[in-house]
Amino acid sequence: VFCGQLRSRVECCVCKKESNCYDPFMDLSLPIPKGKGLKGQSQGQCTLQECLRDFAAEERLEGNDTYYCSKCKTHQCAVKRLH
């Protein structure tokens, strides 16, 4: 059985406070990188490493996805990273 635990870290863009979150998983749904597709379709093939790189890419939380910072006591833009 393939399972594990993901650790993500969110950093407030204003005060730089960091918070960690640990999420167990039983499987991973990996994105297909832009411009890639199934063999014979779209632009061609992609590797597992490319899919994992996109899955773990840094994500900016802004707009409707802002992060509630417990130090600032308000919603702020933030950066989320997997570790």
C-alpha positions in Angstrom: 0.0 0.0 0.0 1.3 3.5 -1.0 0.6 6.1 1.7 2.4 8.8 3.5 2.1 12.3 5.0 2.5 15.7 3.2 3.8 18.7 5.1 2.9 22.1 3.8 4.2 25.4 5.1 2.3 28.6 4.6 4.1 32.0 5.0 2.2 35.2 5.4 3.5 37.8 2.8 3.1 40.7 5.3 4.5 39.5 8.7 6.3 36.4 7.4 4.7 34.1 10.1 4.9 30.5 9.1 2.5 27.7 9.9 2.8 24.0 9.1 0.1 21.6 8.2 0.4 17.8 8.1 -1.9 15.8 5.8 -2.0 12.0 5.5 -2.6 10.5 2.1 -3.4 7.1 0.6 -2.7 8.2 -3.0 -1.6 11.3 -4.9 -3.5 12.8 -7.8 -0.7 14.4 -9.9 -1.4 17.1 -12.4 -0.2 16.8 -16.0 2.1 19.7 -16.8 0.8 22.3 -19.2 1.5 21.5 -22.9 1.8 17.8 -22.1 -0.8 15.1 -22.6 -1.3 11.5 -23.2 0.9 9.8 -25.8 -0.5 10.5 -29.2 -2.6 13.5 -28.0 -1.8 17.2 -27.5 1.9 18.0 -27.3 3.3 14.6 -26.2 4.5 12.8 -23.1 5.6 13.8 -19.7 7.7 12.1 -17.0 6.7 11.2 -13.4 9.3 13.7 -12.2 7.6 16.5 -14.2 4.3 15.6 -12.6 5.8 15.6 -9.1 7.5 18.9 -9.7 4.2 20.5 -10.7 2.5 18.9 -7.7 5.0 20.4 -5.3 5.3 23.8 -7.0 5.0 26.9 -4.8 1.5 28.3 -4.7 0.5 31.9 -4.1 -2.7 32.3 -2.0 -4.4 35.5 -3.0 -7.7 36.9 -4.2 -10.5 34.5 -3.1 -7.8 32.1 -1.7 -6.2 34.4 0.8 -4.8 33.0 4.1 -6.1 34.0 7.5 -2.9 35.0 9.4 -3.3 34.5 13.2 -0.6 37.1 13.8 -2.0 39.8 11.5 -5.6 38.9 12.5 -6.8 39.3 9.0 -6.7 37.6 5.6 -3.4 38.2 3.8 -1.7 36.9 0.6 0.6 34.0 1.4 2.9 31.5 -0.2 2.3 27.8 0.3 5.1 25.2 -0.2 5.3 21.5 0.2 8.2 20.1 2.3 
